[in-house]
């Protein structure tokens, strides 16, 4: 049998033909050695099916089907290329078996992803091939040479601070798109390949969904059916239908470049499409964006980079569109005036060596003071994605070498007095909506956790940080919980499994050019609970805005969330003695339509509330300018402000906490996060979400209130504690309030021992004989 080369398509930025390192290299080598190239896609049950949303499965089907047709048209005209071979199963054994079946001498595969499941799949399958003495040739989608940040020992040297990164990459050339594979596809008159390989074909969307359901835990399937767990993102239908194939994405890219950002955005991102119209796709996240766009031109109210971000992110993530092609298009469409630099302020930091490949003068460090060109917005989409992916690669490389992998851990020197001790978490990554990278930390369950009777175990914990913070801020609380758990259980470690994630826009999570609303973040929490934690029973812990978001997500998750801990939480809390629920008129009906709760109103886009109004006169562009000015103003004061916030335990405002915030604030996209605060939809009051329709009697709630709060002020903290105390008197079996004196806005990090002690006592009183069944909390 003729020898072959496999091009393994994984679904991580590689589902295309053009500018594809795997196809380029394989076809060139096959032409030189009289071999055949076999494209392969393995529907891996753990990666592509288990706990995947219907949207993700439909997108995968749409993209694969188009690619299969494109490959088939080329394979019929060349003896060098086979049709796409599709198999189902575990890649670690399906790929080696296929390699043996096809007499493969090599496999071309994209470099490892940073998402755990995909990364493990790639590594395991490639290791098996190497054991079979089959060459594994990795190719990269990086927009600059892969060795740009490696020293002679081949170790990553990427700076963890974005301005430092820019000082390097501003002077580096970018890699141009490469379509040389066409040169190695000679036409064949017979149109018949020299070998034929069995393929299962691409399942229909319906079949993929059924296959996924067969390998997905029942708890995830049940959660996905709950109405309020619907987290469809805005414009999902048009994004998947129009721009998810290689041809569709390229056509959209051409249209964007010909018409410009504003015209492209105004044409495609109208209010009704934001809401997705269909009842099955209605979500608070989509409705919150539809409310903003309603009665306005989209370019006047959406984030400056929202059009290209929403249009191209799905195709970029799957690989139907090449990052290099998009960046090259942005840089070379036409010359523009370089924007003002704001971090280093040095106009001469840009090298001229790359000008022939950057006629527009666009660089990663660019941040315009007023507005952004269409080319600049397009370039930012790629440059920002690249930075966060490289940062994730850096963290994982450090972790695999046994070195500190979080921002704060790198700043703590040996034997340094850094306040209360921490337990550093294990770094992992996940993609929200299969598009935007999110870092999360995990802490393993104690060695004695699973030896307990199930009804006595503390549920898993999901920790949600506050504004400007990150998952790292919970490391001290985790340490305290574990140590106190061991002490109170006679040396047994029955600590539950713990998860903490970075909210999109903070920490090491991406900061895409989207309009951020509270319902975007709630959707992220819900999706994480369902897709990553697989709807395991949990207790959520939230601080500041993270408390309000956790409360909203907990309400939507229903019985999955068994309890909630609020640490100096944000969110509207109306005096329980005056609260009457959603406002209705004297006839018992609301003002415009039959809406009975704030949740229903949010799903309808808050039709009874005043419509969104852009900033008068100055318009939408001023929001980025405002955010930029706030970041520039606050950044030099971060250390000083933290000292005031942590005034009750100033040692805990150490270099680790400071640098984690500085690093995040300096990363691209930060100004947009702040500017989006002006667009938030009306909040659902905590009075409702803590006692929602899906959880009539409320889940147990522990309110931890640092009384010396220097963010909202001690006076506000006192009033909040009084309101929660009133709520507790009305529902003493469900609401417990702990006033923490000598603690401030972040009690979980400033006074971790006090918080851990209160939480463990609350666990004992709230979860004995109640955690085994969802009905116990209803």
PAKOL-247740 format. One record per residue (C-alpha): residue number from 0; x, y, z. Coordinates in Angstrom, 3 decimals, decimal comma. Example, Ala and Ser with C-alpha at 12.3 -4.5 7.8 and 13.67 -1.06 7.14 Angstrom:
<pts>
   i       px       py       pz
   0   12,300   -4,500    7,800
   1   13,670   -1,060    7,140
</pts>
This chain:
<pts>
   i       px       py       pz
   0    0,000    0,000    0,000
   1    1,167    3,496   -0,786
   2    2,547    5,413    2,184
   3    0,451    8,249    3,580
   4    0,639   11,396    5,637
   5   -2,193   12,185    8,010
   6   -3,341   15,758    8,518
   7   -5,150   15,532   11,843
   8   -7,823   18,213   12,162
   9   -8,696   18,727   15,831
  10  -11,234   21,560   15,805
  11   -8,756   23,904   17,491
  12   -8,125   26,690   14,932
  13   -7,480   24,205   12,106
  14  -10,734   23,545   10,191
  15   -9,782   25,142    6,870
  16   -7,645   24,603    3,781
  17   -5,980   27,974    3,250
  18   -3,016   29,133    5,346
  19   -2,927   25,728    7,006
  20    0,533   24,597    8,059
  21   -0,536   20,970    8,201
  22   -1,812   20,835    4,628
  23    1,047   22,990    3,294
  24    3,785   20,808    4,773
  25    2,083   17,472    4,182
  26    1,303   18,124    0,507
  27    4,794   19,425   -0,159
  28    6,428   16,369    1,427
  29    3,953   13,964   -0,168
  30    4,647   15,403   -3,628
  31    8,371   14,940   -3,120
  32    8,061   11,353   -1,829
  33    5,137    9,974   -3,814
  34    2,819    9,708   -0,817
  35   -0,822   10,545   -0,303
  36   -2,239   13,078    2,156
  37   -5,213   11,961    4,242
  38   -7,166   14,624    6,180
  39   -8,628   13,161    9,362
  40  -11,175   14,399   11,865
  41  -11,946   12,278   14,919
  42  -15,124   13,083   16,799
  43  -13,606   12,577   20,218
  44  -16,312   11,766   22,744
  45  -14,616   13,575   25,629
  46  -13,642   16,686   23,683
  47  -16,275   17,282   21,018
  48  -19,350   15,639   22,560
  49  -19,411   15,352   26,342
  50  -21,216   18,247   28,045
  51  -21,138   20,331   24,869
  52  -23,983   22,738   24,155
  53  -26,278   22,298   21,187
  54  -24,854   25,512   19,757
  55  -21,300   24,149   19,865
  56  -22,385   20,919   18,190
  57  -24,283   22,713   15,435
  58  -21,330   24,989   14,798
  59  -18,969   22,040   14,566
  60  -21,268   20,279   12,101
  61  -21,678   23,357    9,923
  62  -17,941   24,033    9,746
  63  -16,962   20,390    9,167
  64  -19,568   19,842    6,450
  65  -18,301   22,815    4,487
  66  -14,680   21,730    4,879
  67  -15,540   18,192    3,771
  68  -17,032   19,546    0,532
  69  -13,995   21,745   -0,093
  70  -11,582   18,849    0,447
  71  -13,664   16,554   -1,742
  72  -13,595   18,994   -4,664
  73   -9,781   19,099   -4,486
  74   -9,314   15,382   -3,932
  75  -11,366   14,565   -7,035
  76   -8,917   16,605   -9,086
  77   -5,671   15,302   -7,562
  78   -4,226   11,888   -6,717
  79   -2,241   13,540   -3,929
  80   -5,149   14,295   -1,600
  81   -7,716   11,950   -0,084
  82  -11,237   12,825    0,914
  83  -11,809   13,760    4,564
  84  -11,860   10,694    6,797
  85  -14,167   10,976    9,815
  86  -14,132    8,532   12,713
  87  -15,685    8,573   16,189
  88  -14,108    7,513   19,462
  89  -11,111    8,295   21,639
  90   -8,418    9,944   19,545
  91   -5,682    8,220   21,540
  92   -6,624    4,879   19,995
  93   -8,584    5,826   16,841
  94   -5,742    7,905   15,352
  95   -2,996    5,264   15,848
  96   -5,318    2,591   14,430
  97   -6,020    4,736   11,395
  98   -2,303    5,430   10,960
  99   -1,611    1,712   10,880
 100   -4,542    1,088    8,519
 101   -3,316    3,713    6,031
 102    0,426    2,929    6,218
 103    1,095    6,408    7,583
 104    4,640    7,631    8,007
 105    3,770   10,978    9,529
 106    0,987   12,968   11,162
 107    0,702   16,759   10,868
 108   -1,082   18,314   13,838
 109   -1,595   21,844   15,150
 110    0,300   22,776   18,317
 111   -1,287   21,957   21,660
 112   -4,259   23,999   22,730
 113   -4,414   25,393   26,264
 114   -7,877   24,004   27,075
 115   -7,327   20,912   29,202
 116   -9,503   18,417   27,336
 117   -8,188   19,361   23,881
 118   -4,599   19,537   25,108
 119   -4,786   16,099   26,696
 120   -6,355   14,638   23,551
 121   -3,629   16,052   21,317
 122   -0,782   14,936   23,552
 123   -2,084   11,446   24,208
 124   -2,728   10,646   20,548
 125    0,613   12,080   19,426
 126    2,500   10,117   22,092
 127    0,942    6,905   20,806
 128    2,024    7,757   17,258
 129    5,579    8,449   18,393
 130    5,659    5,066   20,121
 131    4,737    3,579   16,727
 132    7,722    5,457   15,217
 133    5,450    7,694   13,184
 134    6,719   11,230   12,754
 135    4,576   13,833   14,472
 136    5,032   17,245   12,853
 137    3,411   20,123   14,716
 138    2,444   23,358   13,026
 139    1,466   26,678   14,562
 140   -1,185   29,327   14,042
 141    0,947   31,973   15,803
 142    1,024   35,338   14,064
 143    4,730   35,765   14,866
 144    7,622   33,269   14,875
 145    7,175   30,636   17,576
 146   10,709   31,105   18,889
 147   10,226   34,826   19,595
 148    9,877   34,191   23,330
 149   12,163   31,218   23,878
 150   15,702   31,150   25,213
 151   18,464   28,744   24,263
 152   16,988   26,125   26,585
 153   13,703   26,353   24,651
 154   11,895   27,659   27,708
 155    9,196   30,276   27,449
 156   10,395   33,805   28,145
 157    7,160   35,635   27,347
 158    6,710   38,611   29,670
 159    3,615   38,383   31,855
 160    3,053   42,134   31,590
 161    1,420   43,376   28,388
 162    3,437   46,618   27,999
 163    6,666   44,576   28,237
 164    5,291   42,158   25,654
 165    4,527   45,083   23,339
 166    8,098   46,360   23,613
 167    9,180   43,055   22,058
 168    6,491   42,329   19,481
 169    6,243   45,880   18,137
 170    9,641   45,197   16,574
 171    8,939   41,658   15,355
 172    7,700   40,728   11,887
 173    4,363   39,002   11,503
 174    3,964   35,852    9,433
 175    2,154   36,297    6,138
 176   -0,597   33,834    5,143
 177    0,716   30,834    3,199
 178   -1,346   29,129    0,497
 179    1,449   27,191   -1,196
 180   -0,506   23,940   -0,917
 181   -2,089   24,715   -4,302
 182    1,338   24,266   -5,892
 183    1,354   20,607   -4,864
 184   -2,052   19,610   -6,203
 185   -1,398   18,456   -9,799
 186   -4,537   17,631  -11,695
 187   -5,354   14,028  -12,517
 188   -7,381   13,207  -15,617
 189   -8,910   10,104  -14,072
 190   -9,970   11,951  -10,959
 191   -9,453    8,774   -8,896
 192   -7,339    8,616   -5,748
 193   -4,879    5,771   -5,485
 194   -6,224    4,551   -2,149
 195   -9,668    4,584   -0,617
 196  -10,213    4,823    3,125
 197  -13,420    4,109    4,977
 198  -15,027    7,181    6,496
 199  -18,036    7,343    8,778
 200  -19,006   10,681    7,296
 201  -20,054   13,741    9,245
 202  -23,157   13,166   11,372
 203  -26,053   15,573   10,996
 204  -26,540   18,189   13,698
 205  -29,363   16,087   15,124
 206  -27,141   12,992   15,179
 207  -24,311   14,891   16,858
 208  -26,682   16,083   19,556
 209  -27,948   12,550   20,156
 210  -24,360   11,232   20,276
 211  -23,459   13,945   22,783
 212  -26,440   13,150   24,987
 213  -25,338    9,520   25,146
 214  -21,991   10,458   26,737
 215  -23,084   13,473   28,807
 216  -23,995   13,145   32,516
 217  -27,721   13,242   33,213
 218  -27,189   16,178   35,567
 219  -25,884   18,273   32,655
 220  -28,767   17,272   30,387
 221  -31,289   18,167   33,079
 222  -29,638   21,523   33,737
 223  -29,581   22,377   30,046
 224  -33,347   21,947   29,871
 225  -34,033   24,547   32,562
 226  -35,416   27,736   31,060
 227  -33,273   30,122   33,052
 228  -30,105   28,142   32,249
 229  -30,479   29,284   28,651
 230  -27,409   31,417   27,936
 231  -27,641   31,895   24,162
 232  -25,342   34,715   23,172
 233  -26,565   37,636   21,068
 234  -26,523   37,168   17,279
 235  -25,952   33,433   17,605
 236  -28,173   32,543   14,662
 237  -26,679   34,941   12,114
 238  -23,131   34,240   13,275
 239  -23,449   30,485   12,776
 240  -25,480   30,663    9,580
 241  -23,403   33,252    7,710
 242  -19,808   33,250    8,873
 243  -18,830   29,834   10,166
 244  -17,470   28,320    6,960
 245  -14,190   29,260    5,311
 246  -15,981   30,789    2,329
 247  -18,555   32,568    4,492
 248  -15,926   33,978    6,852
 249  -13,760   35,217    3,967
 250  -16,751   36,816    2,320
 251  -17,572   38,615    5,578
 252  -13,947   39,722    5,915
 253  -14,030   41,169    2,412
 254  -17,312   42,941    3,139
 255  -15,949   44,345    6,390
 256  -12,875   45,726    4,670
 257  -14,823   47,198    1,760
 258  -17,530   48,849    3,864
 259  -15,766   49,596    7,139
 260  -16,592   48,766   10,736
 261  -19,607   51,032   11,219
 262  -21,440   50,082    8,028
 263  -20,722   46,372    8,550
 264  -21,927   46,539   12,172
 265  -25,057   48,542   11,320
 266  -26,025   46,095    8,574
 267  -25,677   42,864   10,505
 268  -26,113   43,574   14,236
 269  -29,669   44,837   14,575
 270  -31,721   44,592   17,752
 271  -34,060   41,756   16,768
 272  -31,161   39,496   15,756
 273  -29,421   40,243   19,050
 274  -32,414   38,775   20,865
 275  -32,375   35,712   18,553
 276  -36,197   35,980   18,345
 277  -36,989   32,292   18,849
 278  -38,280   31,292   22,267
 279  -35,759   28,444   22,440
 280  -32,914   30,918   22,050
 281  -34,196   33,629   24,378
 282  -31,786   34,502   27,162
 283  -31,159   37,375   29,547
 284  -27,712   37,784   27,983
 285  -29,104   38,190   24,450
 286  -31,988   40,375   25,613
 287  -29,665   42,725   27,497
 288  -27,762   43,456   24,289
 289  -30,962   43,732   22,229
 290  -32,181   46,367   24,691
 291  -29,059   48,453   24,103
 292  -29,363   48,282   20,306
 293  -33,108   48,912   20,212
 294  -33,948   52,292   18,618
 295  -30,273   52,962   17,835
 296  -27,775   52,249   15,087
 297  -25,604   49,387   16,367
 298  -22,349   51,261   15,698
 299  -23,603   54,068   17,946
 300  -24,121   51,873   21,011
 301  -22,157   48,631   20,763
 302  -18,496   48,405   21,753
 303  -16,142   49,747   19,095
 304  -14,775   46,294   18,238
 305  -18,014   44,385   18,749
 306  -18,828   43,943   15,038
 307  -15,611   42,138   14,045
 308  -15,373   40,384   17,417
 309  -18,796   38,755   17,123
 310  -18,527   38,170   13,379
 311  -15,157   36,437   13,312
 312  -14,513   34,904   16,757
 313  -16,435   31,643   16,122
 314  -14,664   31,065   12,794
 315  -11,277   31,961   14,284
 316  -11,758   29,547   17,196
 317  -12,681   26,600   14,996
 318  -10,118   27,604   12,404
 319  -12,411   28,291    9,448
 320  -10,629   31,638    9,283
 321   -6,889   32,180    9,689
 322   -5,680   34,717   12,252
 323   -2,734   35,521   10,005
 324   -5,021   36,282    7,082
 325   -7,201   38,608    9,156
 326   -4,219   40,458   10,608
 327   -2,539   40,723    7,216
 328   -5,752   42,141    5,763
 329   -5,987   44,738    8,537
 330   -2,344   45,754    8,285
 331   -2,151   46,046    4,518
 332   -5,549   47,245    3,364
 333   -4,531   50,894    3,292
 334   -2,196   53,272    5,161
 335   -3,605   55,043    8,190
 336   -2,172   57,357   10,815
 337   -0,803   55,381   13,771
 338   -2,806   56,101   16,947
 339   -1,425   57,623   20,107
 340    0,370   55,166   22,370
 341   -0,641   55,316   25,995
 342    1,326   52,752   27,977
 343    4,931   53,407   27,015
 344    4,296   56,720   25,263
 345    7,330   56,165   23,042
 346    6,645   56,823   19,379
 347   10,029   55,367   18,427
 348    9,246   51,965   19,998
 349    7,890   50,789   16,647
 350   10,410   49,255   14,316
 351   10,318   50,106   10,619
 352   11,664   46,706    9,604
 353    8,159   45,344    9,149
 354    6,682   48,298    7,253
 355    6,368   46,328    4,008
 356    3,956   44,049    5,880
 357    2,233   46,772    7,870
 358    1,261   49,623    5,597
 359   -1,487   50,641    8,042
 360    1,013   51,083   10,867
 361   -0,865   48,925   13,389
 362    0,789   47,523   16,505
 363   -0,283   45,557   19,611
 364    0,368   48,540   21,873
 365   -2,044   50,793   19,957
 366   -4,892   52,340   21,892
 367   -6,560   55,353   20,356
 368   -7,702   58,194   22,556
 369  -10,768   58,877   20,423
 370  -12,204   56,193   18,187
 371  -10,467   53,369   16,351
 372  -10,143   52,832   12,625
 373  -11,855   49,863   10,987
 374   -8,438   48,339   10,309
 375   -7,431   48,973   13,904
 376  -10,525   47,262   15,296
 377   -9,869   44,231   13,101
 378   -6,213   44,113   14,106
 379   -7,146   44,355   17,795
 380   -9,388   41,296   17,554
 381   -6,377   39,222   16,464
 382   -3,700   40,854   18,620
 383   -5,791   40,556   21,772
 384   -6,633   36,912   21,130
 385   -2,944   36,205   20,538
 386   -1,818   37,845   23,786
 387   -4,235   35,914   25,991
 388   -3,416   32,624   24,268
 389    0,332   33,205   24,701
 390   -0,224   34,190   28,330
 391   -2,109   30,929   28,872
 392    0,677   28,944   27,187
 393    3,152   30,672   29,472
 394    1,240   29,782   32,648
 395    0,852   26,148   31,659
 396    4,523   25,864   30,677
 397    5,558   27,213   34,081
 398    3,163   24,875   35,863
 399    4,475   21,857   33,974
 400    8,005   22,808   35,023
 401    6,897   22,973   38,652
 402    7,270   26,754   38,842
 403    4,710   29,342   40,056
 404    2,041   29,678   37,379
 405   -0,126   32,543   38,644
 406    0,709   36,233   38,499
 407    0,831   36,636   42,254
 408    2,845   33,496   42,895
 409    5,625   34,791   40,645
 410    5,896   37,931   42,779
 411    6,258   36,202   46,140
 412    9,891   35,787   47,085
 413   11,108   32,886   49,252
 414   10,791   33,573   52,981
 415    8,983   36,828   52,241
 416    6,515   37,988   54,879
 417    3,471   38,110   52,619
 418    0,637   38,155   55,101
 419   -1,625   35,183   55,692
 420   -0,591   31,970   53,928
 421   -2,034   30,822   50,605
 422   -2,748   27,554   48,893
 423   -1,913   28,077   45,234
 424   -4,426   26,602   42,818
 425   -3,862   24,443   39,754
 426   -4,157   26,507   36,547
 427   -6,630   25,405   33,870
 428   -8,322   27,002   30,851
 429  -11,768   26,830   29,278
 430  -13,438   28,749   26,436
 431  -16,664   30,576   27,139
 432  -18,984   29,895   24,194
 433  -16,053   27,956   22,683
 434  -14,515   31,330   21,784
 435  -13,073   33,336   24,676
 436  -10,319   31,979   26,906
 437  -11,056   31,856   30,614
 438   -8,534   30,835   33,252
 439   -9,753   28,921   36,270
 440   -8,010   27,522   39,316
 441   -8,828   24,227   40,982
 442   -8,030   22,763   44,375
 443   -8,405   19,039   44,841
 444  -10,823   17,558   47,328
 445   -9,230   16,433   50,569
 446   -7,943   12,874   50,681
 447  -10,770   11,895   53,062
 448  -13,572   13,761   51,275
 449  -14,993   10,793   49,377
 450  -14,741    8,464   52,364
 451  -17,619   10,373   53,986
 452  -21,234    9,454   53,518
 453  -22,565   11,447   50,581
 454  -25,227   13,185   52,675
 455  -22,583   14,637   55,004
 456  -20,212   16,019   52,374
 457  -19,904   19,735   51,803
 458  -20,838   20,420   48,167
 459  -18,156   21,579   45,754
 460  -17,351   25,298   45,957
 461  -17,397   27,763   43,058
 462  -15,699   31,054   43,929
 463  -16,507   34,262   42,009
 464  -14,285   37,321   42,442
 465  -15,173   41,005   42,400
 466  -14,415   43,881   40,036
 467  -10,715   44,191   39,039
 468   -9,810   41,074   41,040
 469   -9,260   37,508   39,836
 470   -9,461   33,886   40,911
 471   -6,107   34,327   42,665
 472   -7,738   36,429   45,366
 473   -9,299   33,285   46,880
 474   -6,038   31,443   47,579
 475   -5,922   32,540   51,210
 476   -9,528   31,540   51,856
 477   -8,891   28,085   50,389
 478   -5,872   27,652   52,660
 479   -7,927   28,621   55,706
 480  -10,828   26,359   54,780
 481   -8,557   23,360   54,351
 482   -6,580   23,927   57,549
 483   -9,674   24,509   59,662
 484  -11,415   21,525   58,097
 485   -8,501   19,262   58,978
 486   -8,359   20,654   62,519
 487  -12,087   20,253   63,157
 488  -12,146   16,694   61,766
 489   -9,354   15,220   63,879
 490   -6,767   15,394   61,131
 491   -8,987   14,195   58,314
 492   -9,003   16,347   55,193
 493  -12,614   16,456   54,037
 494  -12,239   19,719   52,103
 495  -14,579   19,726   49,097
 496  -13,310   20,226   45,522
 497  -12,952   23,949   44,871
 498  -13,108   25,959   41,642
 499  -12,429   29,664   41,085
 500  -12,549   31,300   37,673
 501  -11,622   34,638   36,202
 502  -14,645   36,533   34,955
 503  -14,339   37,543   31,324
 504  -12,470   40,847   31,267
 505  -10,442   40,235   34,448
 506   -7,405   38,266   35,530
 507   -6,106   36,023   32,761
 508   -9,478   35,744   31,034
 509   -9,818   37,405   27,648
 510  -11,162   40,949   27,377
 511  -12,879   40,769   23,988
 512  -14,383   43,870   22,414
 513  -17,939   43,077   23,482
 514  -20,610   45,021   25,319
 515  -20,310   43,691   28,864
 516  -23,454   43,370   30,930
 517  -24,179   41,554   34,170
 518  -26,027   38,926   32,152
 519  -22,946   38,133   30,083
 520  -21,084   37,366   33,304
 521  -24,004   35,413   34,753
 522  -24,066   33,369   31,537
 523  -20,367   32,654   31,945
 524  -20,909   31,393   35,501
 525  -23,854   29,230   34,431
 526  -21,970   27,740   31,478
 527  -18,953   27,034   33,672
 528  -21,113   25,286   36,252
 529  -22,730   23,136   33,564
 530  -19,881   22,501   31,120
 531  -16,806   22,370   33,367
 532  -18,256   21,328   36,733
 533  -20,881   19,254   34,896
 534  -23,762   20,456   37,051
 535  -22,367   18,907   40,209
 536  -24,082   20,175   43,382
 537  -22,240   23,237   44,554
 538  -22,106   26,203   46,881
 539  -21,261   29,526   45,248
 540  -19,163   32,149   46,975
 541  -19,131   35,680   45,572
 542  -17,491   38,959   46,549
 543  -18,641   42,455   45,559
 544  -20,045   42,320   41,991
 545  -19,157   38,633   42,052
 546  -21,713   38,216   44,843
 547  -24,506   39,785   42,809
 548  -23,532   37,743   39,754
 549  -23,276   34,531   41,767
 550  -26,734   35,166   43,242
 551  -28,235   35,624   39,772
 552  -26,479   32,545   38,383
 553  -27,449   30,485   41,445
 554  -31,087   31,430   40,921
 555  -30,920   30,313   37,284
 556  -29,203   27,035   38,163
 557  -31,961   26,105   40,607
 558  -31,303   22,891   42,543
 559  -27,714   22,621   41,303
 560  -26,763   25,439   43,665
 561  -27,235   24,194   47,212
 562  -26,115   27,377   48,948
 563  -24,684   30,846   48,499
 564  -22,069   32,826   50,417
 565  -22,098   36,584   49,821
 566  -19,018   38,553   50,880
 567  -19,761   42,299   50,907
 568  -21,923   41,672   47,911
 569  -23,074   44,127   45,304
 570  -26,589   44,025   43,921
 571  -29,834   45,808   44,630
 572  -31,383   44,932   47,984
 573  -34,701   46,610   48,706
 574  -35,895   46,935   52,289
 575  -37,697   43,601   52,830
 576  -40,480   45,385   54,694
 577  -41,192   47,552   51,644
 578  -40,434   45,077   48,851
 579  -43,504   44,159   46,764
 580  -41,975   42,345   43,828
 581  -42,211   43,372   40,194
 582  -44,332   46,535   39,855
 583  -47,861   46,004   38,543
 584  -50,714   48,411   37,869
 585  -53,927   48,675   39,878
 586  -55,626   46,107   37,634
 587  -53,055   43,486   38,508
 588  -51,215   43,704   35,199
 589  -47,917   45,372   34,435
 590  -47,779   48,525   32,377
 591  -47,143   47,065   28,926
 592  -47,438   43,303   28,934
 593  -47,941   40,378   31,253
 594  -44,660   40,240   33,150
 595  -44,703   38,977   36,700
 596  -41,077   39,164   37,817
 597  -37,847   41,017   37,238
 598  -36,452   37,822   35,695
 599  -39,235   37,716   33,114
 600  -38,636   41,397   32,440
 601  -34,936   40,712   31,856
 602  -35,810   37,950   29,383
 603  -38,029   40,420   27,514
 604  -35,345   43,105   27,427
 605  -36,916   45,156   30,251
 606  -39,675   46,648   28,077
 607  -41,200   48,594   30,979
 608  -37,940   50,359   31,776
 609  -36,667   53,487   30,025
 610  -34,751   52,494   26,871
 611  -30,991   52,663   26,752
 612  -29,651   56,123   25,938
 613  -26,135   56,691   24,589
 614  -23,943   59,362   26,102
 615  -25,405   62,700   24,944
 616  -23,465   64,690   22,327
 617  -20,201   62,785   22,798
 618  -21,706   59,417   21,857
 619  -20,494   55,856   22,253
 620  -16,801   56,480   21,536
 621  -16,426   58,467   24,730
 622  -16,902   55,285   26,769
 623  -13,535   53,877   25,708
 624  -11,968   57,266   26,333
 625  -13,567   57,330   29,775
 626  -12,371   53,790   30,513
 627   -8,900   54,625   29,292
 628   -8,708   57,689   31,512
 629   -9,900   55,724   34,550
 630   -7,308   52,980   33,969
 631   -4,578   55,571   33,435
 632   -5,614   57,431   36,593
 633   -6,061   54,447   38,876
 634   -3,140   52,339   37,668
 635   -0,386   54,299   39,481
 636   -2,518   54,262   42,632
 637   -3,271   50,530   42,781
 638   -0,792   49,750   45,532
 639   -1,883   52,750   47,614
 640   -5,585   51,992   47,152
 641   -5,097   48,363   48,120
 642   -3,394   49,451   51,313
 643   -6,505   51,444   52,188
 644   -8,904   48,659   51,194
 645   -6,919   46,106   53,223
 646   -6,440   48,570   56,072
 647   -7,478   46,035   58,712
 648   -4,739   43,610   57,617
 649   -2,370   45,577   55,432
 650    0,143   42,716   55,149
 651   -2,346   40,879   52,955
 652   -2,176   43,697   50,379
 653    1,134   42,234   49,265
 654    3,042   42,149   45,989
 655    1,002   39,174   44,784
 656   -2,360   40,930   45,118
 657   -0,970   44,156   43,697
 658    0,673   42,640   40,642
 659   -2,297   40,449   39,752
 660   -4,462   43,584   39,512
 661   -1,777   45,609   37,727
 662   -1,234   42,877   35,161
 663   -4,934   42,597   34,402
 664   -5,451   46,362   34,228
 665   -2,598   46,749   31,754
 666   -3,898   44,059   29,412
 667   -5,747   45,034   26,223
 668   -9,491   45,553   26,493
 669   -9,556   46,980   30,018
 670  -10,964   50,411   29,057
 671  -13,943   48,774   27,360
 672  -14,818   46,847   30,532
 673  -15,093   50,094   32,474
 674  -16,958   51,883   29,685
 675  -19,494   49,064   29,437
 676  -20,634   49,844   32,972
 677  -22,746   52,640   31,524
 678  -24,761   50,114   29,488
 679  -25,870   47,738   32,232
 680  -29,498   46,671   32,118
 681  -31,709   47,137   35,200
 682  -30,653   44,683   37,886
 683  -32,891   42,027   39,309
 684  -33,088   42,754   43,047
 685  -31,545   40,254   45,414
 686  -34,963   40,014   47,067
 687  -36,155   38,157   43,980
 688  -33,149   36,097   42,900
 689  -32,609   34,691   46,377
 690  -36,213   33,483   46,397
 691  -36,912   32,875   42,709
 692  -39,589   30,821   40,985
 693  -37,069   28,049   40,379
 694  -36,199   27,970   44,066
 695  -39,393   29,031   45,842
 696  -38,135   28,713   49,373
 697  -34,620   29,947   48,636
 698  -31,291   28,191   48,968
 699  -29,387   28,712   52,212
 700  -27,521   32,008   52,167
 701  -24,640   33,123   54,370
 702  -23,963   36,858   54,292
 703  -20,454   37,808   55,397
 704  -20,236   41,556   55,806
 705  -16,929   43,277   56,472
 706  -18,078   46,267   58,455
 707  -15,016   48,452   57,847
 708  -15,614   48,524   54,082
 709  -13,418   51,243   52,566
 710  -14,770   50,737   49,027
 711  -18,461   51,360   49,575
 712  -17,823   52,993   52,993
 713  -18,504   51,702   56,529
 714  -21,851   53,558   56,547
 715  -23,040   51,677   53,456
 716  -21,748   48,397   54,881
 717  -23,774   49,025   58,034
 718  -26,950   49,752   56,063
 719  -26,457   46,643   53,907
 720  -25,974   44,494   56,991
 721  -29,176   45,914   58,487
 722  -31,163   45,128   55,339
 723  -29,827   41,577   55,211
 724  -30,622   41,191   58,902
 725  -34,231   42,181   58,173
 726  -34,309   39,575   55,413
 727  -32,895   37,049   57,838
 728  -35,682   37,730   60,339
 729  -38,246   37,007   57,625
 730  -36,442   33,814   56,553
 731  -34,374   32,710   59,578
 732  -34,071   29,160   58,273
 733  -32,463   30,351   55,030
 734  -30,579   33,608   55,619
 735  -27,734   33,947   58,120
 736  -25,821   37,204   58,565
 737  -22,327   37,459   60,057
 738  -20,948   40,936   60,722
 739  -17,179   40,827   60,497
 740  -15,596   43,655   62,438
 741  -12,029   44,617   61,590
 742  -12,623   43,396   58,041
 743  -13,358   45,346   54,888
 744  -14,622   44,986   51,325
 745  -12,717   41,761   50,587
 746  -13,077   39,822   53,849
 747  -12,280   36,510   52,157
 748   -8,739   37,759   51,452
 749   -8,284   40,273   54,272
 750   -9,687   38,081   57,051
 751   -9,669   34,560   55,559
 752   -9,651   32,751   58,915
 753  -12,794   34,568   60,068
 754  -14,587   33,832   56,797
 755  -13,532   30,186   56,789
 756  -14,683   29,743   60,373
 757  -18,092   31,278   59,629
 758  -18,479   29,221   56,454
 759  -17,615   25,900   58,087
 760  -20,054   26,491   60,957
 761  -22,702   27,418   58,391
 762  -21,962   24,273   56,387
 763  -22,473   22,174   59,506
 764  -25,823   23,780   60,266
 765  -27,113   24,019   56,694
 766  -26,038   20,817   54,950
 767  -26,324   17,987   57,403
 768  -28,694   15,489   55,739
 769  -29,649   18,022   53,063
 770  -27,032   17,779   50,340
 771  -27,954   14,379   49,005
 772  -31,034   15,400   47,037
 773  -32,046   18,593   45,233
 774  -35,492   18,410   46,803
 775  -33,988   19,146   50,193
 776  -33,269   22,756   49,201
 777  -36,567   23,451   47,475
</pts>
